[in-house]
Amino acid sequence: MKKQSMKKGKGAKTLPNPYLKKLGARVKSLRVKKGYSSGEKFALDHGFSRVQYGRWETGKNLTFLSIVEMIEAFDITVKEFFSEGFD
């Protein structure tokens, strides 16, 4: 997928990839489904940095390893993780 730019030329800002927004929404929905109203509490209970977990929920770019660690914390498979919210 090609990056979208708000303006052309030097210093152009790149818009976030829409899949990152979907990724963040999926992470949040799984946290809520697990019974956590607070991302901070989920992060602390699963050994994640609160700041890093907050980035995941807001759709910041993640490494594949981070995604796998998060999926393991939700106790689901990679296939289950990507089965909703990415169409």
C-alpha positions as CSV (number, residue, x, y, z in Angstrom):
1,M,0.0,0.0,0.0
2,K,1.4,3.4,-1.0
3,K,1.8,6.0,1.7
4,Q,-0.5,9.0,1.4
5,S,0.9,12.5,1.8
6,M,-1.0,15.5,2.9
7,K,1.1,17.8,0.8
8,K,3.8,17.5,-1.8
9,G,7.4,18.5,-1.5
10,K,10.0,18.7,1.2
11,G,8.7,18.2,4.7
12,A,5.4,16.6,3.6
13,K,3.6,14.8,6.4
14,T,2.7,11.2,5.8
15,L,-0.8,10.1,6.9
16,P,-1.0,7.0,9.0
17,N,-1.6,3.7,7.3
18,P,-5.3,2.7,7.7
19,Y,-4.2,-0.8,8.7
20,L,-2.4,0.6,11.8
21,K,-5.7,2.3,12.9
22,K,-7.5,-1.0,12.4
23,L,-4.7,-2.8,14.4
24,G,-5.1,-0.4,17.3
25,A,-8.9,-0.8,17.3
26,R,-8.5,-4.6,17.3
27,V,-6.0,-4.5,20.2
28,K,-8.4,-2.3,22.2
29,S,-11.4,-4.5,21.5
30,L,-9.6,-7.6,22.6
31,R,-8.5,-5.9,25.8
32,V,-12.1,-4.9,26.6
33,K,-13.3,-8.4,25.7
34,K,-10.8,-9.8,28.3
35,G,-12.6,-7.6,30.9
36,Y,-10.0,-4.8,31.2
37,S,-11.5,-1.3,31.2
38,S,-8.0,0.1,31.5
39,G,-5.2,-0.4,29.0
40,E,-2.7,0.5,31.8
41,K,-4.0,-2.3,34.0
42,F,-3.8,-4.8,31.1
43,A,-0.3,-3.7,30.3
44,L,0.9,-4.0,33.9
45,D,-0.8,-7.4,34.3
46,H,1.0,-8.8,31.2
47,G,4.4,-7.2,31.7
48,F,4.2,-4.6,29.0
49,S,5.3,-1.0,29.3
50,R,2.2,1.2,29.8
51,V,3.6,3.7,27.2
52,Q,4.3,0.9,24.7
53,Y,0.9,-0.6,25.1
54,G,-0.8,2.8,24.7
55,R,1.0,3.1,21.4
56,W,-0.3,-0.2,20.3
57,E,-3.9,0.8,21.0
58,T,-3.5,4.1,19.2
59,G,-2.3,2.3,16.1
60,K,1.4,3.2,16.2
61,N,3.6,1.0,14.0
62,L,4.5,-2.3,15.7
63,T,7.1,-4.9,15.1
64,F,5.9,-8.4,14.3
65,L,7.5,-9.6,17.5
66,S,5.4,-7.1,19.5
67,I,2.3,-8.2,17.8
68,V,3.1,-11.9,18.6
69,E,3.8,-11.0,22.3
70,M,0.5,-9.2,22.4
71,I,-1.4,-12.0,20.8
72,E,0.0,-14.4,23.3
73,A,-1.2,-12.1,26.1
74,F,-4.7,-12.3,24.7
75,D,-4.4,-16.1,24.6
76,I,-5.5,-16.3,21.0
77,T,-3.8,-17.4,17.7
78,V,-2.4,-15.2,15.0
79,K,-5.2,-16.3,12.8
80,E,-7.8,-15.4,15.4
81,F,-6.2,-12.0,15.9
82,F,-6.4,-11.1,12.2
83,S,-9.8,-12.7,11.7
84,E,-11.7,-9.5,12.6
85,G,-11.4,-5.9,11.8
86,F,-9.1,-6.0,8.8
87,D,-11.5,-6.3,5.9
